[in-house]
């Protein structure tokens, strides 16, 4: 098993190190877009192997005052089952300490995973525009 290190900056990381994620997504974000997503996140954590490849990540968007939302937690398939996702959640939640509300939406089979971190089941409403998943266009300002 390789040694995994964790970091909370993009120092030394480029889009070429952000491949192999989004298994099963019909139109996944490109590595360039993932790099932009992480760069604009309120907080994030990365798991990096000995070769410098990112093998897992988590991010949060937030107003920095009251609320945060965790939209993405991904671990490359060949690294699953090693506790990487759990460590990423712990690192991110420590960065969000003090906020009133930290939410995520997940499938039913992932509820027990998030409950281990003190999160509780709630309801979520979602809207998806699958055509925009890998779009590299900038939103209108």
N, C-alpha and C positions, 0 to 999 in steps of 0.2 A: 504494500500500500504506500502510495506516494505521500510525502509531507505536503500538507495544505497550509497556506498562510492566509490571513484575512487582512483586508485593508478597507479604508473608507475614503480613499481618494482615487482619482484616475491617473495619478503620477505614474509614468512609465507604461500606461495601458493605452492601446489604440484599438480601432475597430477590428483589426485583423486578429485580435486576441478574444473577440466576442462572438465566436462561432459555435455551432452545435447546440443551440438552444431552440425552444419553442417546438418540441416534438408534437406532431399531430395538428399543428396549426395549419389551416388551409392556405394562408397567405401571411407568413410570419414577417415581423419587422426585420429589416436588413441589419447586418452588423453596424453599418454607419448610423442607422436610426437608433439602434440600441445604445450606441455611444452617446448620441445626442440626448436620449431619454435619461441616461445616468447623469450626464453633465448638467441637466436641468432639474434633477431631483432635489428635493429638500434634504434628504438624507439617503444614503445607500451603503451597502456593504458588498464586498467582492470576496470570493474564495479563489485563490490562485494556486496552481500546481507548481512543481519545481521547474518546469519549462517556461513558466511565465504565462501560461494559458489561463484565462478565467474559466473556471469550471462550475461556478455558481454565482448568483447575484440576487439581491433583493433591493427594492427601492420604495421610497415613500414620497408622496406629495403632501404638502401641508401649508396652512396659513401661518405656521410658526407661533401661534398664540393659543389656540384652543383645540384644533383638530388635525388629524393626519389620516391618510388612506394609504394602504399598501396594495398597489396594483399588481406587482409582479414579484414572484419568487420562483426562480428556475435553477435547477441543478442538472448538469449534463447527465444523460442516462447512464453512462459508464461509471459515474461517481455517486449515484444514488445509494442509499442504505449505509452511508458512512458517517451520518450525523452532520453533514455539511449544511443541509437546510435548517436544522435546528440551531446550529451556531450562527448562521446568518440572521435568523429571526431574533435570537438573543442580542446580537450586536445592533441590529436596527432598533429594537425596542429600547435599548439603553440610550440610543441617540434621541429617542422620542420621549424619554422620561420627563414627567412634569406636564405633558399635554393631557387635557381632560379626556379626549376621545381618540382612539386609534382603531380604525376599522379596516376590514378586508372582506371581500366576498370570495367564497370558495364552494367547490362541489361538496356534496354531503360526505363523501368518503374522506375528505380532508378535515372535517370538523374536529375529530379527536386530536389530530396533530396540533391545531391551533389552540385547543382547550388546554394543552400542556403548558401554554404560556400565559394562562389566566384570561384568555379571550373566551367570550361566551357566544352561543348561537344567537343570531338575529336575523332579520329579514333584509334582503337587498333587492333593489330594482335595477335592471340593467338595460342598456340599449347598445346594440352593436352595429357598426358600419364596417363589415368585413373588407370591403374594397379599400378602406383607408388604412388597414393594418400595416402595410409595408410602404405606404406613401412617404415620399421624401419632401413633399411640399410643405412650406411654412404656412401656418394659419395667418389669416388677415389680421393686422393689428388695429 
